Amino acid sequence: MKTHALLLFLACLSFSSCAQKNAQNPYGLNVVNDYKVYKAAVAKNPNLALVDIKKAIPSVVLDIRYATKNNFMGQVMYQQASAFARKPVVEKLKLIQAELKKKGYGLKIFDAYRPYAVTLSFYEKASDKNFVANPAKGSKHNRGCAVDLSIIDLKTGKDVPMPTPYDSFEAAAAPHFADLPPNVIKNRDFLIRTMESNGFKVIYNEWWHFDFIGWQDYDLMDIPFGKL
């Protein structure tokens, strides 16, 4: 029994953060928060890399609200205005950007990979828990497999009209909400159709939030932006 326990302990150290309850991980989830563990995993499987989206796709526009106070929390949550996602996610976004460009549009990204610690803060302070991920399960954002985005008109550089602002808690944020002007519905549905034809799925209450199909293959992460 002692030998078995030792092997389990060593395995825990080798592959990820131990699933122990503490202030940073109150639900005892498997959350990778050790940069060396993350880098070792990437060395074995490059698809696990969290890639800087702007460096990979220079033409995307970033509007990282959580690096400012212009968000539902009303406070700075990220120390830098960056967006990261797993390598296969970024490769799909690159294809989407090229597809949109042919039609006169481009991506505007609000958020992508989100450290688990930020999800804990969101859930603690959000007035409507339906619009934030439950940290007891973790978020697809924590896995580097969710992207919050919209589109811009390349000619004007302006946002294409959508049902609500980003991070709205309104009922109109739902992707099937119907009481909207026809042009807004057309824009929203075009965005959703484009994303879903390229390996993403919109969630039930946020037109801007898209989960990468295959997110189950990626661990929850709590690596700060500054280390990536």
N, C-alpha and C positions, 0 to 999 in steps of 0.2 A: 504493500500500500504506500509506503514511504517513497519507493522508487517511482510509482505511478504519479504521485502528487508532484514530485520533483520534475518529471517530464512535462506535466501539464503547465507548471510554472514557467519552465524554460520556453515552451511553445508560445505561451502568452507573451513573453518578452520578445520573442523572435518575430512574430507576425503582426502584432498591433498592440495598442494600449490595452491593458487588462480591463475587462469589463467589471470594474469595481465602482460602487457608488461613492461619490464625493461631490464637492461643491461644483466642480467642472463637469461632472458626469453623474447627476443625481439619479438617473434611471438605470445605471449599470450597463449601458450599451457598449458595443464594440466600436470605439471611436479612435481613429488614428490621430494622435497629437504629437508624435515624436517625428521630427523631420528626417532623422536618419532612417527610421523604419520606412517612411514614405519613399525616400530616395532608393533604398534597397529594393522595394517593391517595383519601382519604376525601372530599375536596372534589369529586373527579370521580365517585366512586361511594360514596354514603352507606352502602351495605350492607357496606362494608369496616370500618366503625366498630366498635371494641371497646367494648361497652356495659357499664356497671356493672349487673349483674343485680339486685342488691338495690334500686337506685334505680328500675329499670324494673318490678320485681315486688316491692313492699315486703313481701308476705306470705310470701315464701320464707324459710326458715331457713338461715343459713350456719354451717357448721362447718369452717372453713378450717384444717385440721390443719397445713398447711405454714407457717402463720404462728405455730406453736407448736413445741414439741419432741415433741409427741404424734404422731409419724409414724415410718415405717420408717427414716428417716435419723437420727432422734433429735436433730435440730437445727432451728433456725428457718431456713426457706428463703425465706419471703416477709416483707417488712418491714411489710406491712399485711394485715389479714384481709379481703380483697376477692375478688370473683369477677367476671371479665369474659368476654364472648363476643361473637362477631360479631353484628351486628344481626339477621339472619334467624334465627340460633340462639336469641336471646333472645325473638324474636317467637313461635317455636314453644314455648319454655318457658312463656311467658305463657298460651298456649292449654292446655298440659298442666296447669298449675296450676289453671286454671279447671275443667277436666275432673275433676281429682282432688278439688277442693273439694266438688263435688256428691256425691262418694262418701265424704266424711269424712276425706280425706287431704290432705297437702301435701308439697311438695318440701323436701328437705334437701340442700344442695349442699356438697360437700367441696372441689371444685376445678373450674376451667374453663380459661380461658387461662393458659398457663404459658410464661414467657419461655424462650427456647432455652438460655440459660446454665444454667438450673435443670435442664433435661433432661441437659445434659452432666454436671452434678454427680451426678444420680441414677444415671446409667449407670456412672460411675466407682466409686461406692461401694456400689451395690446388691449384695447377696449372691446374688440370683437374677435374672439378666439377662432371664428370660422375662417378668418382671412390670414392666419399665421399657422405655420406647421406646429404640430404637437411634438415637443422635444422628447416625449416618451418613446416616439418612433423614429425621430430624426426627419430631416427634410431631404428631398431630392437635390436641393441646393447644396446641402452639406456633402453630398456625394459628387458634386461637380457635374451633375447631370440635369440641371434645370436652368433655364434662361428666361429672364423677364425682358421683353422687348416690344418694340413697335417698328413702324416704318416711316421714312421721310420721303418727300418729293425731291428728287435730285436737282430739278431745275430751280426750285425756290429755296431748298434747304430746310423747309418747314415741315413740321409734323403733319402726317396725313390724319385727318379727323377720325377719332375713334370714340366709342361710347362714353368713356369716362377718362379722367386723368389716370396716370399710373398710381397704383396702390390705393385706389378708391375702395371704400367699403360699401358702396352703393349696390343696390340690386342690379342696376344696369351694367355692372362689371361682368356679369355672367355671360358666357359666350353665346347663349341662345336667347338672351333677352330680346324681345321683339318690338317694344314700344320705343322705336328710335327712327330718326330720319333715314330714308332709303339709302342715301349715299354713305351714311355711317355704317349701316349694316353691310353694305357692299364692301367697304374698306376692311371691316373686321373679318368678314368671311373670307376675303381674299388673303389676308394675313394667315388665318387659321388653315386655310386650304394649302397654302404654300408650305407652311411649317409641317403639317401632317403628311404631306406627300414626300417629305424628306426625313422622316424618321422621328418626328416629335408628336406629342399629344397634348392638346390644350387641357387645362384642368376645369372643373365644373363651375367655378365661380370667379375666375379671373381671365379675361380675354388675352392678357399679356403674358401669362405664365405657361411655358411649354416644357414638358418633361421629355427627356430623351428616352426612347424605347430601348430597354436594355439596362436601365439604371440599377437593376438588382445586382449586377455584376461588380458594383463599385462600393467600397467601404465609406462609411461616414467619416468625415475629416474635421479636424480642428487645428489646422495649420494656418497661422496668420499670413496675410498677404505679404508682409515684409520678408518672409522666408522663401517665398516662391520665386 
